[in-house]
Amino acid sequence: MRYFRCTLMIVGLLVACGPALSQDIGPTSTENAATEAQTLGDESVKDIQSLLTDLKRERDPEAASEIAAEITTHWNTSGSPTIDLLMQWASEAIKEKRNPAALDFLDQAITLKPDFVGAWNQRATLHYTMNNYSKAMSDIEHVLAIEPRHFGALAGMAAILAERGREEMSLKAWERYLEIYPTDREAQDLVTKLSEKLAGSRT
């Protein structure tokens, strides 16, 4: 589970908050959140497509890791100061072990922008740390419905499936992960070990 925890930590990183995040959430900012987010979202789609292509083609693990981090930053960028503020509050609440408050902030972020994978993924992470695996898996499935190439969510899915003893499905999830991020050596090792274990169980 060490790899899963590290992956969730990476994909759960939040965008650095600028001065705009100091504003209070009021009716006007709430109403405009979706519009604000859409502006940046449209601009970042092409960047993500290009980065994912680069990630798949890159053969140097360190360079690939940098590309993966940049992709994660894009996925965690809502484009809305209102939503980013909610995400900041959620992150602070998680650090302070105020999980119900964190869930409330994340619920609000998802309501304002249902296609924001950063909020879904952060909530999946929180559910996982609270041992709510069914809810974590449900949120992971939402992430993948929005962005099927979200390698962090695939890693989370693979780990939960393995914990539940569904190792063949876990292997398939890891294989999907490596189709997107082929130079991840730790994932390669996990696929090798799972494949060997499953092959041994069939003999």
MARVO-509335 format. One record per atom (N, C-alpha, C): z, x, y; chain. Coordinates in steps of 0.1 Angstrom, whole numbers. Last residue first. Layout:
+-------+-------+-------+-------+
:    up :  east : north : kette :
+-------+-------+-------+-------+
:     Z :     X :     Y :     A :
...
+-------+-------+-------+-------+
//
This chain:
+-------+-------+-------+-------+
:    up :  east : north : kette :
+-------+-------+-------+-------+
:  -117 :   -14 :  -226 :     A :
:  -120 :    -7 :  -239 :     A :
:  -109 :   -10 :  -249 :     A :
:  -110 :   -25 :  -203 :     A :
:  -120 :   -32 :  -211 :     A :
:  -123 :   -26 :  -224 :     A :
:   -93 :    -8 :  -191 :     A :
:   -87 :   -21 :  -196 :     A :
:   -97 :   -29 :  -204 :     A :
:  -109 :    12 :  -183 :     A :
:  -100 :    15 :  -193 :     A :
:   -95 :     2 :  -199 :     A :
:  -122 :     0 :  -161 :     A :
:  -130 :     4 :  -173 :     A :
:  -121 :     6 :  -185 :     A :
:  -101 :    -3 :  -144 :     A :
:  -107 :   -15 :  -149 :     A :
:  -116 :   -12 :  -162 :     A :
:   -95 :    24 :  -138 :     A :
:   -85 :    15 :  -144 :     A :
:   -91 :     3 :  -151 :     A :
:  -119 :    32 :  -127 :     A :
:  -115 :    38 :  -139 :     A :
:  -104 :    29 :  -146 :     A :
:  -120 :    16 :  -104 :     A :
:  -131 :    15 :  -114 :     A :
:  -126 :    21 :  -127 :     A :
:   -97 :    25 :   -91 :     A :
:   -97 :    11 :   -95 :     A :
:  -108 :     9 :  -106 :     A :
:  -104 :    51 :   -85 :     A :
:   -92 :    48 :   -94 :     A :
:   -93 :    34 :   -99 :     A :
:  -127 :    47 :   -69 :     A :
:  -128 :    55 :   -81 :     A :
:  -116 :    52 :   -91 :     A :
:  -116 :    33 :   -48 :     A :
:  -126 :    27 :   -56 :     A :
:  -127 :    34 :   -69 :     A :
:   -98 :    52 :   -38 :     A :
:   -93 :    40 :   -43 :     A :
:  -103 :    33 :   -52 :     A :
:  -116 :    72 :   -29 :     A :
:  -107 :    75 :   -40 :     A :
:  -101 :    62 :   -46 :     A :
:  -129 :    58 :    -8 :     A :
:  -137 :    63 :   -20 :     A :
:  -128 :    65 :   -32 :     A :
:  -108 :    55 :     9 :     A :
:  -114 :    43 :     3 :     A :
:  -122 :    47 :    -9 :     A :
:  -105 :    81 :    16 :     A :
:   -94 :    74 :    10 :     A :
:   -99 :    62 :     3 :     A :
:  -130 :    87 :    29 :     A :
:  -126 :    93 :    16 :     A :
:  -115 :    86 :     9 :     A :
:  -154 :    70 :    43 :     A :
:  -139 :    69 :    43 :     A :
:  -135 :    75 :    29 :     A :
:  -181 :    69 :    46 :     A :
:  -175 :    82 :    45 :     A :
:  -160 :    82 :    45 :     A :
:  -191 :    42 :    47 :     A :
:  -192 :    50 :    35 :     A :
:  -185 :    63 :    34 :     A :
:  -186 :    14 :    59 :     A :
:  -179 :    27 :    63 :     A :
:  -179 :    36 :    51 :     A :
:  -201 :    -5 :    46 :     A :
:  -200 :    -5 :    61 :     A :
:  -196 :     9 :    66 :     A :
:  -198 :    -1 :    20 :     A :
:  -211 :    -3 :    24 :     A :
:  -212 :    -2 :    40 :     A :
:  -170 :     0 :    18 :     A :
:  -178 :    13 :    18 :     A :
:  -192 :    11 :    21 :     A :
:  -164 :   -27 :    18 :     A :
:  -159 :   -19 :    28 :     A :
:  -168 :    -6 :    29 :     A :
:  -175 :   -35 :    -6 :     A :
:  -181 :   -40 :     6 :     A :
:  -177 :   -32 :    18 :     A :
:  -157 :   -21 :   -22 :     A :
:  -172 :   -17 :   -23 :     A :
:  -179 :   -23 :   -10 :     A :
:  -134 :   -35 :   -17 :     A :
:  -135 :   -21 :   -13 :     A :
:  -150 :   -16 :   -13 :     A :
:  -141 :   -60 :   -29 :     A :
:  -138 :   -59 :   -14 :     A :
:  -139 :   -44 :    -9 :     A :
:  -144 :   -52 :   -55 :     A :
:  -155 :   -57 :   -48 :     A :
:  -153 :   -57 :   -33 :     A :
:  -117 :   -45 :   -61 :     A :
:  -127 :   -35 :   -61 :     A :
:  -140 :   -39 :   -54 :     A :
:  -105 :   -71 :   -58 :     A :
:  -101 :   -60 :   -49 :     A :
:  -112 :   -49 :   -49 :     A :
:  -117 :   -83 :   -80 :     A :
:  -120 :   -88 :   -67 :     A :
:  -117 :   -78 :   -56 :     A :
:  -104 :   -68 :  -100 :     A :
:  -118 :   -68 :   -99 :     A :
:  -123 :   -73 :   -86 :     A :
:   -76 :   -73 :   -95 :     A :
:   -82 :   -60 :   -92 :     A :
:   -97 :   -59 :   -92 :     A :
:   -55 :   -91 :   -88 :     A :
:   -69 :   -95 :   -89 :     A :
:   -77 :   -83 :   -86 :     A :
:   -28 :   -88 :   -84 :     A :
:   -33 :   -85 :   -97 :     A :
:   -48 :   -89 :   -99 :     A :
:   -19 :   -90 :   -59 :     A :
:   -19 :  -102 :   -67 :     A :
:   -24 :  -100 :   -81 :     A :
:   -25 :   -65 :   -49 :     A :
:   -11 :   -68 :   -51 :     A :
:   -10 :   -81 :   -60 :     A :
:   -53 :   -68 :   -47 :     A :
:   -47 :   -58 :   -57 :     A :
:   -33 :   -61 :   -60 :     A :
:   -54 :   -86 :   -26 :     A :
:   -60 :   -90 :   -39 :     A :
:   -54 :   -80 :   -50 :     A :
:   -44 :   -70 :    -6 :     A :
:   -37 :   -82 :   -10 :     A :
:   -41 :   -87 :   -24 :     A :
:   -64 :   -50 :    -4 :     A :
:   -50 :   -46 :    -7 :     A :
:   -42 :   -59 :   -12 :     A :
:   -87 :   -64 :     3 :     A :
:   -87 :   -56 :    -9 :     A :
:   -72 :   -53 :   -14 :     A :
:   -79 :   -74 :    28 :     A :
:   -82 :   -83 :    17 :     A :
:   -81 :   -76 :     4 :     A :
:   -77 :   -50 :    43 :     A :
:   -65 :   -58 :    41 :     A :
:   -67 :   -68 :    29 :     A :
:  -104 :   -41 :    42 :     A :
:   -93 :   -33 :    36 :     A :
:   -81 :   -41 :    33 :     A :
:  -115 :   -62 :    56 :     A :
:  -119 :   -60 :    42 :     A :
:  -109 :   -52 :    35 :     A :
:  -104 :   -57 :    81 :     A :
:  -101 :   -70 :    74 :     A :
:  -104 :   -69 :    59 :     A :
:  -117 :   -33 :    87 :     A :
:  -102 :   -34 :    86 :     A :
:   -98 :   -46 :    79 :     A :
:  -144 :   -39 :    88 :     A :
:  -139 :   -31 :    77 :     A :
:  -124 :   -31 :    76 :     A :
:  -162 :   -65 :    94 :     A :
:  -149 :   -60 :    99 :     A :
:  -142 :   -52 :    88 :     A :
:  -186 :   -77 :    89 :     A :
:  -185 :   -62 :    88 :     A :
:  -172 :   -56 :    93 :     A :
:  -184 :  -104 :    95 :     A :
:  -184 :  -100 :    81 :     A :
:  -183 :   -85 :    78 :     A :
:  -169 :  -120 :   118 :     A :
:  -175 :  -107 :   117 :     A :
:  -174 :  -101 :   103 :     A :
:  -162 :  -146 :   112 :     A :
:  -167 :  -143 :   125 :     A :
:  -175 :  -130 :   125 :     A :
:  -153 :  -144 :    86 :     A :
:  -163 :  -154 :    89 :     A :
:  -169 :  -152 :   102 :     A :
:  -134 :  -124 :    88 :     A :
:  -147 :  -121 :    81 :     A :
:  -157 :  -132 :    83 :     A :
:  -114 :  -138 :   102 :     A :
:  -120 :  -126 :   108 :     A :
:  -134 :  -123 :   102 :     A :
:  -108 :  -157 :    82 :     A :
:  -114 :  -161 :    95 :     A :
:  -120 :  -150 :   102 :     A :
:   -97 :  -141 :    63 :     A :
:  -110 :  -149 :    60 :     A :
:  -116 :  -154 :    73 :     A :
:   -74 :  -133 :    76 :     A :
:   -84 :  -123 :    72 :     A :
:   -98 :  -130 :    70 :     A :
:   -61 :  -158 :    76 :     A :
:   -65 :  -152 :    88 :     A :
:   -76 :  -141 :    86 :     A :
:   -56 :  -160 :    48 :     A :
:   -63 :  -170 :    55 :     A :
:   -69 :  -165 :    68 :     A :
:   -40 :  -138 :    43 :     A :
:   -54 :  -139 :    37 :     A :
:   -62 :  -149 :    44 :     A :
:   -17 :  -145 :    57 :     A :
:   -25 :  -133 :    61 :     A :
:   -39 :  -133 :    56 :     A :
:   -10 :  -167 :    43 :     A :
:   -14 :  -169 :    57 :     A :
:   -22 :  -157 :    62 :     A :
:    -3 :  -154 :    19 :     A :
:   -14 :  -165 :    19 :     A :
:   -19 :  -167 :    33 :     A :
:    17 :  -136 :    26 :     A :
:     4 :  -131 :    22 :     A :
:    -7 :  -142 :    22 :     A :
:    40 :  -131 :    44 :     A :
:    33 :  -143 :    43 :     A :
:    19 :  -140 :    39 :     A :
:    55 :  -108 :    50 :     A :
:    53 :  -112 :    36 :     A :
:    47 :  -126 :    34 :     A :
:    54 :  -100 :    75 :     A :
:    64 :  -110 :    72 :     A :
:    64 :  -115 :    58 :     A :
:    32 :   -84 :    74 :     A :
:    45 :   -77 :    76 :     A :
:    57 :   -87 :    73 :     A :
:    13 :  -105 :    73 :     A :
:    15 :   -95 :    62 :     A :
:    28 :   -88 :    63 :     A :
:    15 :  -117 :    98 :     A :
:    18 :  -124 :    86 :     A :
:    21 :  -115 :    74 :     A :
:     6 :   -95 :   113 :     A :
:    19 :  -100 :   115 :     A :
:    24 :  -108 :   102 :     A :
:   -21 :   -93 :   105 :     A :
:   -12 :   -82 :   103 :     A :
:     3 :   -86 :   104 :     A :
:   -30 :  -118 :   113 :     A :
:   -30 :  -114 :    99 :     A :
:   -21 :  -103 :    96 :     A :
:   -28 :  -114 :   140 :     A :
:   -20 :  -124 :   134 :     A :
:   -19 :  -122 :   119 :     A :
:   -48 :   -95 :   144 :     A :
:   -34 :   -92 :   147 :     A :
:   -24 :  -102 :   141 :     A :
:   -70 :  -109 :   136 :     A :
:   -66 :   -98 :   129 :     A :
:   -52 :   -94 :   131 :     A :
:   -72 :  -129 :   156 :     A :
:   -70 :  -133 :   142 :     A :
:   -65 :  -121 :   134 :     A :
:   -75 :  -112 :   179 :     A :
:   -63 :  -121 :   177 :     A :
:   -61 :  -125 :   163 :     A :
:   -99 :   -99 :   173 :     A :
:   -87 :   -92 :   176 :     A :
:   -74 :  -100 :   174 :     A :
:  -119 :  -118 :   172 :     A :
:  -114 :  -113 :   159 :     A :
:  -101 :  -105 :   161 :     A :
:  -124 :  -147 :   188 :     A :
:  -119 :  -134 :   191 :     A :
:  -112 :  -128 :   179 :     A :
:  -132 :  -173 :   186 :     A :
:  -141 :  -163 :   179 :     A :
:  -136 :  -148 :   183 :     A :
:  -115 :  -189 :   201 :     A :
:  -114 :  -189 :   186 :     A :
:  -123 :  -179 :   179 :     A :
:   -98 :  -185 :   227 :     A :
:  -110 :  -179 :   223 :     A :
:  -111 :  -178 :   207 :     A :
:   -76 :  -202 :   229 :     A :
:   -84 :  -199 :   241 :     A :
:   -98 :  -193 :   237 :     A :
:   -65 :  -201 :   204 :     A :
:   -69 :  -214 :   209 :     A :
:   -79 :  -212 :   221 :     A :
:   -58 :  -174 :   202 :     A :
:   -69 :  -179 :   193 :     A :
:   -74 :  -193 :   198 :     A :
:   -38 :  -173 :   221 :     A :
:   -50 :  -165 :   223 :     A :
:   -62 :  -170 :   214 :     A :
:   -19 :  -190 :   209 :     A :
:   -25 :  -193 :   222 :     A :
:   -38 :  -185 :   225 :     A :
:   -13 :  -175 :   187 :     A :
:   -18 :  -188 :   185 :     A :
:   -25 :  -193 :   198 :     A :
:    -1 :  -153 :   199 :     A :
:   -14 :  -151 :   192 :     A :
:   -21 :  -165 :   189 :     A :
:    22 :  -165 :   209 :     A :
:    13 :  -158 :   218 :     A :
:    -1 :  -157 :   211 :     A :
:    34 :  -173 :   185 :     A :
:    31 :  -183 :   195 :     A :
:    20 :  -177 :   205 :     A :
:    39 :  -149 :   172 :     A :
:    30 :  -159 :   166 :     A :
:    25 :  -169 :   176 :     A :
:    58 :  -139 :   189 :     A :
:    45 :  -132 :   188 :     A :
:    35 :  -141 :   182 :     A :
:    79 :  -157 :   185 :     A :
:    73 :  -156 :   198 :     A :
:    59 :  -149 :   198 :     A :
:    85 :  -151 :   158 :     A :
:    81 :  -164 :   162 :     A :
:    74 :  -164 :   176 :     A :
:    92 :  -122 :   160 :     A :
:    80 :  -127 :   153 :     A :
:    76 :  -141 :   157 :     A :
:   105 :  -101 :   175 :     A :
:   105 :  -115 :   179 :     A :
:    93 :  -121 :   173 :     A :
:   107 :   -73 :   172 :     A :
:   111 :   -82 :   161 :     A :
:   112 :   -96 :   164 :     A :
:    97 :   -58 :   192 :     A :
:   111 :   -63 :   194 :     A :
:   116 :   -72 :   183 :     A :
:    71 :   -56 :   184 :     A :
:    79 :   -44 :   185 :     A :
:    94 :   -47 :   186 :     A :
:    63 :   -82 :   188 :     A :
:    63 :   -77 :   175 :     A :
:    72 :   -64 :   174 :     A :
:    64 :   -84 :   216 :     A :
:    73 :   -93 :   208 :     A :
:    74 :   -87 :   194 :     A :
:    43 :   -67 :   223 :     A :
:    57 :   -64 :   227 :     A :
:    67 :   -72 :   219 :     A :
:    22 :   -81 :   212 :     A :
:    25 :   -67 :   207 :     A :
:    39 :   -64 :   211 :     A :
:    23 :  -104 :   227 :     A :
:    24 :  -105 :   213 :     A :
:    28 :   -91 :   207 :     A :
:    17 :   -94 :   253 :     A :
:    30 :  -100 :   250 :     A :
:    33 :  -101 :   235 :     A :
:    -9 :   -86 :   248 :     A :
:     1 :   -76 :   252 :     A :
:    15 :   -82 :   249 :     A :
:   -21 :  -110 :   243 :     A :
:   -21 :  -100 :   232 :     A :
:   -10 :   -89 :   235 :     A :
:   -18 :  -122 :   268 :     A :
:   -12 :  -128 :   256 :     A :
:   -11 :  -118 :   245 :     A :
:   -35 :  -104 :   282 :     A :
:   -21 :  -105 :   285 :     A :
:   -13 :  -112 :   274 :     A :
:   -60 :  -110 :   271 :     A :
:   -54 :   -96 :   269 :     A :
:   -39 :   -96 :   272 :     A :
:   -63 :  -136 :   280 :     A :
:   -61 :  -133 :   266 :     A :
:   -55 :  -120 :   263 :     A :
:   -65 :  -130 :   308 :     A :
:   -56 :  -140 :   303 :     A :
:   -52 :  -137 :   288 :     A :
:   -87 :  -112 :   310 :     A :
:   -74 :  -108 :   314 :     A :
:   -63 :  -117 :   308 :     A :
:  -112 :  -111 :   285 :     A :
:  -104 :  -120 :   294 :     A :
:   -90 :  -114 :   297 :     A :
:  -123 :   -95 :   267 :     A :
:  -130 :   -97 :   279 :     A :
:  -124 :  -106 :   289 :     A :
:  -111 :   -86 :   244 :     A :
:  -114 :  -100 :   245 :     A :
:  -123 :  -103 :   257 :     A :
:  -113 :   -60 :   222 :     A :
:  -115 :   -63 :   236 :     A :
:  -119 :   -78 :   237 :     A :
:  -113 :   -54 :   195 :     A :
:  -100 :   -57 :   201 :     A :
:  -101 :   -60 :   216 :     A :
:  -138 :   -46 :   190 :     A :
:  -134 :   -58 :   184 :     A :
:  -120 :   -63 :   190 :     A :
:  -139 :   -22 :   205 :     A :
:  -147 :   -33 :   209 :     A :
:  -142 :   -46 :   203 :     A :
:  -120 :    -7 :   190 :     A :
:  -118 :   -10 :   204 :     A :
:  -126 :   -21 :   209 :     A :
:  -135 :    -5 :   166 :     A :
:  -122 :   -12 :   166 :     A :
:  -118 :   -16 :   180 :     A :
:  -155 :    12 :   174 :     A :
:  -158 :    -1 :   170 :     A :
:  -146 :   -10 :   171 :     A :
:  -140 :    35 :   178 :     A :
:  -147 :    29 :   190 :     A :
:  -151 :    15 :   186 :     A :
:  -131 :    41 :   153 :     A :
:  -121 :    38 :   163 :     A :
:  -128 :    31 :   175 :     A :
:  -156 :    46 :   141 :     A :
:  -148 :    35 :   136 :     A :
:  -138 :    31 :   146 :     A :
:  -162 :    70 :   154 :     A :
:  -171 :    58 :   156 :     A :
:  -163 :    46 :   152 :     A :
:  -142 :    86 :   144 :     A :
:  -143 :    84 :   159 :     A :
:  -152 :    72 :   162 :     A :
:  -149 :    87 :   117 :     A :
:  -136 :    81 :   121 :     A :
:  -136 :    78 :   136 :     A :
:  -173 :   100 :   118 :     A :
:  -173 :    86 :   114 :     A :
:  -160 :    79 :   118 :     A :
:  -164 :   126 :   124 :     A :
:  -173 :   119 :   134 :     A :
:  -173 :   104 :   131 :     A :
:  -151 :   131 :   100 :     A :
:  -144 :   131 :   113 :     A :
:  -152 :   123 :   124 :     A :
:  -171 :   129 :    80 :     A :
:  -159 :   120 :    80 :     A :
:  -152 :   119 :    94 :     A :
:  -205 :   129 :    84 :     A :
:  -193 :   137 :    87 :     A :
:  -181 :   127 :    89 :     A :
:  -225 :   111 :    82 :     A :
:  -221 :   117 :    70 :     A :
:  -208 :   126 :    72 :     A :
:  -236 :    80 :    95 :     A :
:  -229 :    92 :    98 :     A :
:  -223 :    98 :    84 :     A :
:  -246 :    55 :    89 :     A :
:  -255 :    66 :    88 :     A :
:  -247 :    80 :    88 :     A :
:  -226 :    37 :    95 :     A :
:  -232 :    37 :    82 :     A :
:  -240 :    49 :    79 :     A :
:  -222 :    42 :   122 :     A :
:  -211 :    44 :   112 :     A :
:  -216 :    45 :    98 :     A :
:  -246 :    34 :   134 :     A :
:  -242 :    48 :   134 :     A :
:  -231 :    51 :   123 :     A :
:  -243 :     7 :   129 :     A :
:  -254 :    14 :   123 :     A :
:  -251 :    29 :   123 :     A :
:  -221 :     2 :   145 :     A :
:  -220 :     0 :   131 :     A :
:  -232 :     6 :   123 :     A :
:  -232 :     8 :   170 :     A :
:  -221 :    16 :   165 :     A :
:  -220 :    14 :   150 :     A :
:  -251 :   -12 :   174 :     A :
:  -255 :     2 :   173 :     A :
:  -244 :    11 :   167 :     A :
:  -234 :   -34 :   173 :     A :
:  -245 :   -33 :   164 :     A :
:  -249 :   -19 :   162 :     A :
:  -218 :   -29 :   196 :     A :
:  -212 :   -29 :   183 :     A :
:  -223 :   -28 :   172 :     A :
:  -237 :   -31 :   216 :     A :
:  -230 :   -18 :   214 :     A :
:  -224 :   -18 :   200 :     A :
:  -245 :   -57 :   215 :     A :
:  -255 :   -47 :   212 :     A :
:  -248 :   -34 :   209 :     A :
:  -221 :   -70 :   222 :     A :
:  -227 :   -72 :   209 :     A :
:  -236 :   -61 :   205 :     A :
:  -212 :   -66 :   248 :     A :
:  -207 :   -57 :   238 :     A :
:  -214 :   -58 :   224 :     A :
:  -222 :   -86 :   264 :     A :
:  -226 :   -72 :   267 :     A :
:  -222 :   -63 :   256 :     A :
:  -210 :  -109 :   254 :     A :
:  -224 :  -108 :   253 :     A :
:  -229 :   -93 :   255 :     A :
:  -183 :  -103 :   261 :     A :
:  -187 :  -104 :   247 :     A :
:  -202 :  -103 :   245 :     A :
:  -181 :  -104 :   288 :     A :
:  -180 :   -91 :   282 :     A :
:  -185 :   -92 :   267 :     A :
:  -185 :  -132 :   290 :     A :
:  -193 :  -123 :   298 :     A :
:  -193 :  -109 :   291 :     A :
:  -166 :  -145 :   275 :     A :
:  -180 :  -146 :   271 :     A :
:  -189 :  -135 :   278 :     A :
:  -142 :  -142 :   288 :     A :
:  -144 :  -135 :   276 :     A :
:  -159 :  -134 :   272 :     A :
:  -146 :  -159 :   310 :     A :
:  -144 :  -144 :   312 :     A :
:  -147 :  -136 :   300 :     A :
:  -148 :  -183 :   296 :     A :
:  -159 :  -178 :   304 :     A :
:  -158 :  -163 :   307 :     A :
:  -122 :  -185 :   285 :     A :
:  -134 :  -185 :   276 :     A :
:  -146 :  -179 :   284 :     A :
:  -106 :  -186 :   309 :     A :
:  -105 :  -175 :   299 :     A :
:  -117 :  -174 :   290 :     A :
:  -104 :  -206 :   327 :     A :
:  -115 :  -196 :   329 :     A :
:  -116 :  -186 :   318 :     A :
:   -82 :  -220 :   321 :     A :
:   -95 :  -227 :   320 :     A :
:  -106 :  -217 :   320 :     A :
:   -62 :  -201 :   326 :     A :
:   -64 :  -206 :   312 :     A :
:   -78 :  -212 :   311 :     A :
:   -64 :  -197 :   353 :     A :
:   -68 :  -186 :   345 :     A :
:   -70 :  -191 :   330 :     A :
:   -56 :  -223 :   362 :     A :
:   -70 :  -218 :   365 :     A :
:   -74 :  -207 :   356 :     A :
:   -30 :  -227 :   352 :     A :
:   -41 :  -236 :   348 :     A :
:   -54 :  -230 :   350 :     A :
:   -18 :  -193 :   345 :     A :
:   -17 :  -206 :   351 :     A :
:   -29 :  -214 :   347 :     A :
:     0 :  -165 :   337 :     A :
:   -10 :  -175 :   332 :     A :
:    -8 :  -188 :   338 :     A :
:     2 :  -140 :   362 :     A :
:     8 :  -150 :   354 :     A :
:    -3 :  -159 :   348 :     A :
:   -10 :  -106 :   361 :     A :
:   -10 :  -119 :   366 :     A :
:    -4 :  -129 :   357 :     A :
:   -13 :   -81 :   349 :     A :
:     0 :   -84 :   355 :     A :
:     1 :   -98 :   360 :     A :
:   -38 :   -75 :   342 :     A :
:   -29 :   -81 :   332 :     A :
:   -16 :   -85 :   337 :     A :
:   -50 :   -60 :   361 :     A :
:   -53 :   -74 :   361 :     A :
:   -44 :   -82 :   351 :     A :
:   -44 :   -34 :   356 :     A :
:   -36 :   -41 :   366 :     A :
:   -38 :   -56 :   365 :     A :
:   -49 :   -32 :   320 :     A :
:   -51 :   -28 :   333 :     A :
:   -43 :   -36 :   343 :     A :
:   -40 :   -22 :   288 :     A :
:   -39 :   -33 :   298 :     A :
:   -40 :   -27 :   312 :     A :
:   -59 :   -11 :   260 :     A :
:   -50 :    -8 :   271 :     A :
:   -51 :   -18 :   282 :     A :
:   -61 :   -33 :   232 :     A :
:   -68 :   -27 :   244 :     A :
:   -58 :   -23 :   254 :     A :
:   -42 :   -26 :   203 :     A :
:   -46 :   -35 :   214 :     A :
:   -53 :   -27 :   225 :     A :
:   -46 :   -22 :   168 :     A :
:   -44 :   -16 :   181 :     A :
:   -49 :   -25 :   192 :     A :
:   -51 :   -32 :   143 :     A :
:   -43 :   -40 :   152 :     A :
:   -40 :   -34 :   165 :     A :
:   -65 :   -13 :   129 :     A :
:   -73 :   -25 :   134 :     A :
:   -64 :   -34 :   143 :     A :
:   -44 :     5 :   125 :     A :
:   -55 :     9 :   133 :     A :
:   -62 :    -4 :   138 :     A :
:   -26 :   -10 :   109 :     A :
:   -21 :    -4 :   122 :     A :
:   -33 :    -1 :   131 :     A :
:   -42 :   -16 :    87 :     A :
:   -37 :   -27 :    96 :     A :
:   -32 :   -22 :   109 :     A :
:   -44 :    10 :    77 :     A :
:   -56 :     3 :    82 :     A :
:   -52 :    -8 :    91 :     A :
:   -17 :    16 :    70 :     A :
:   -24 :    24 :    80 :     A :
:   -36 :    17 :    86 :     A :
:   -13 :    -4 :    50 :     A :
:    -5 :    -4 :    62 :     A :
:   -12 :     4 :    73 :     A :
:   -32 :     4 :    31 :     A :
:   -34 :    -9 :    38 :     A :
:   -26 :    -9 :    50 :     A :
:   -23 :    29 :    23 :     A :
:   -35 :    28 :    30 :     A :
:   -37 :    15 :    38 :     A :
:     2 :    22 :    11 :     A :
:     2 :    30 :    23 :     A :
:   -11 :    29 :    31 :     A :
:     0 :     8 :   -12 :     A :
:     0 :     0 :     0 :     A :
:     0 :     8 :    13 :     A :
+-------+-------+-------+-------+
//
